[in-house]
Amino acid sequence: ENDNEGMLTQAVVSIYAANGGAAQWPFIYNKYKACNLQDKIHLTQKLAAIISRMNNTQYALQGIEQLKTVGVDYKGSGAGPFIIKFLNNIKDQRAKLNDTASVKAADEAIGQINDAK
């Protein structure tokens, strides 16, 4: 984990996001936050998948916030609808986990992306 960069980082994050859980979340989250927009777009589906299934509300909220930030900041580049699609899926999956805080956060994130100029 500690000595990777570039494509290797993306591969590690991708594997962790697809197969990991709360134990891998800090690594996934920090790498996603630090990567450029193109890498974020490539990793968003896998990030959304771990947010959807992870058994940790606080981590799910962090992920939702990060996705919202990408959606708002890059709405002008077309990221808004792309991110909203994943937030809707996260919302549905978190509802199945009875995670009302994450469902509410996803709803609010969708609203903020829609309202962004």
C-alpha positions in Angstrom: 0.0 0.0 0.0 2.6 2.5 1.1 4.9 2.4 -1.9 2.6 2.6 -4.9 1.8 5.4 -7.3 -0.1 6.1 -10.4 -1.7 3.1 -12.1 -0.7 0.8 -9.2 -2.6 3.0 -6.8 -5.6 2.9 -9.0 -5.4 -0.9 -9.2 -5.0 -1.3 -5.4 -7.9 1.1 -4.7 -10.0 -0.7 -7.3 -9.3 -4.2 -5.8 -10.0 -2.9 -2.2 -13.2 -1.1 -3.2 -14.5 -4.2 -5.0 -13.6 -6.7 -2.4 -12.8 -4.8 0.8 -14.7 -3.3 3.7 -14.3 -0.9 6.5 -10.7 -2.1 7.2 -9.7 -0.9 3.8 -11.8 2.3 3.8 -9.2 4.8 5.1 -6.8 3.8 2.3 -9.5 3.9 -0.4 -11.0 7.2 0.8 -7.7 9.0 1.1 -6.5 7.8 -2.3 -9.8 8.8 -4.0 -9.7 12.2 -2.4 -6.1 12.8 -3.6 -6.5 11.6 -7.2 -7.2 13.7 -10.2 -10.6 14.0 -11.8 -10.0 11.3 -14.5 -8.9 8.8 -11.9 -11.9 9.7 -9.7 -14.3 9.0 -12.6 -12.6 5.7 -13.2 -12.9 4.7 -9.5 -16.4 6.1 -8.8 -18.3 2.9 -9.6 -16.1 0.9 -7.3 -16.2 3.6 -4.6 -20.0 3.7 -4.8 -20.1 -0.1 -4.4 -18.1 -0.2 -1.2 -20.1 2.8 0.2 -23.3 0.8 -0.6 -22.4 -2.3 1.2 -20.0 -1.2 4.0 -21.2 -1.8 7.5 -20.0 1.6 8.8 -22.3 4.6 8.7 -19.5 7.1 9.4 -17.4 5.8 6.5 -20.5 5.8 4.2 -21.1 9.4 5.1 -17.5 10.3 4.2 -17.9 8.7 0.9 -21.2 10.3 0.1 -19.7 13.7 1.0 -16.8 13.1 -1.3 -19.0 12.1 -4.2 -21.2 15.2 -3.6 -18.0 17.3 -3.8 -17.1 15.8 -7.1 -20.6 16.2 -8.5 -20.8 19.9 -7.4 -17.3 20.9 -8.4 -17.4 19.3 -11.8 -21.1 19.7 -12.6 -20.1 22.0 -15.5 -18.0 19.2 -17.0 -21.0 16.8 -16.9 -20.1 15.0 -13.7 -23.4 15.9 -12.0 -25.7 13.3 -13.6 -22.9 10.7 -13.4 -22.5 11.1 -9.7 -26.3 11.4 -9.0 -26.7 7.9 -10.6 -24.3 6.4 -8.1 -25.8 8.4 -5.2 -29.3 7.1 -6.0 -27.9 3.5 -5.9 -26.1 4.2 -2.6 -29.3 5.6 -1.2 -31.3 2.5 -2.1 -28.6 0.1 -0.8 -28.1 2.1 2.5 -31.9 2.0 3.0 -31.8 -1.8 2.9 -29.2 -1.6 5.7 -31.6 0.7 7.7 -28.9 3.5 7.6 -31.2 6.5 7.7 -28.3 8.9 8.2 -26.7 7.9 4.9 -30.0 7.8 3.0 -30.6 11.4 4.2 -27.1 12.5 3.3 -27.4 11.0 -0.2 -30.7 12.8 -0.7 -29.1 16.1 0.4 -26.1 15.5 -1.8 -28.3 14.9 -4.8 -30.2 18.1 -4.1 -26.9 20.1 -3.7 -25.6 18.8 -7.0 -28.9 19.6 -8.7 -28.8 23.1 -7.2 -25.2 23.8 -8.1 -24.5 26.3 -10.8 
